[in-house]
Amino acid sequence: MSEPTSPESPAAPARRTAVVTGASSGIGAATARSLAAEGFHVVCAARRADRVEALAAEIGGTAVVCDVTSEQSVAALAELVGDRLDVLVNNAGGAFGSAPVAEADSDEWRRMYEVNVIGLMQVTRALLPALVASGAGVVLNVGSTAGRIAYEGGGGYAAAKHGTQVVTETLRLELWDQPVRVCEIAPGMVKTDEFSLVRFDGDREKAEAVYAGVAEPLTAEDVADAITWMVTRPAHVNIDELVIRPRAQAAQHKVHRVLD
């Protein structure tokens, strides 16, 4: 991954490498593109082979089929990455369902915890030695404003994203004497092709209702731009957390909508 050099010339610096999980769509795909534009070689990791292969081909990266909830799959990712890594963006996650706690589906809650917390932990654990070896590694976890405040119908997702936040804070404390920065970005309302559609099990009407009347929700590119800024700060600068919302969203429950 480094540029060739001649015996007479000084060694060229190694090209920076980043891993982005959940890179098949939305924020993950946008982040992979943004980091590639900044000169990173991006390892695009996700479950859907066709999508990550197309993305990697587009940006000159490397595609890896990876399910972050599988230890074996994560171990294969770590083996491919090798001994050195500059940036890890733990983006893989998701929300499933919106039932109140009294009617909650246990399997949906388990899925949310597995991907947003256990998966994040497994990828971080596997790649941490390579991040330390870089001398200036960055772990950036993609959380949510749901990880800061509860709301009706969001119990399972909010609990999982609170978990993301706590894992981030704990890791930062545990790595205080290591050359690794630990950051979290917490987006509010972001309109992507799949997030709400997946949450509502393909019900497009329910998915569109989330953004009804909101002229300009955040886009995946908005969040990717912020992520790229966070991970490219000087090595002594740690952005502990960045909460990013559209201007129309003053709080989780207070969104300016213009409805006919």
Secondary structure, DSSP 4 states (H G I P E B T S, - for coil): ------TTSPPPPPPPEEEEESTTSHHHHHHHHHHHHTT-EEEEEES-HHHHHHHHHHHT-EEEE--TT-HHHHHHHHHHH-S--SEEEE----------GGG--HHHHHHHHIIIIIHHHHHHHHHHHHHHHTSSEEEEEE--GGGTS--TT-HHHHHHHHHHHHHHHHHHHHTTTSSEEEEEEEE-SB--SSHHHHHTTT-HHHHHHTTTT-S--B-HHHHHHHHHHHHTS-TT----EEEE--TTEEETTEE-----
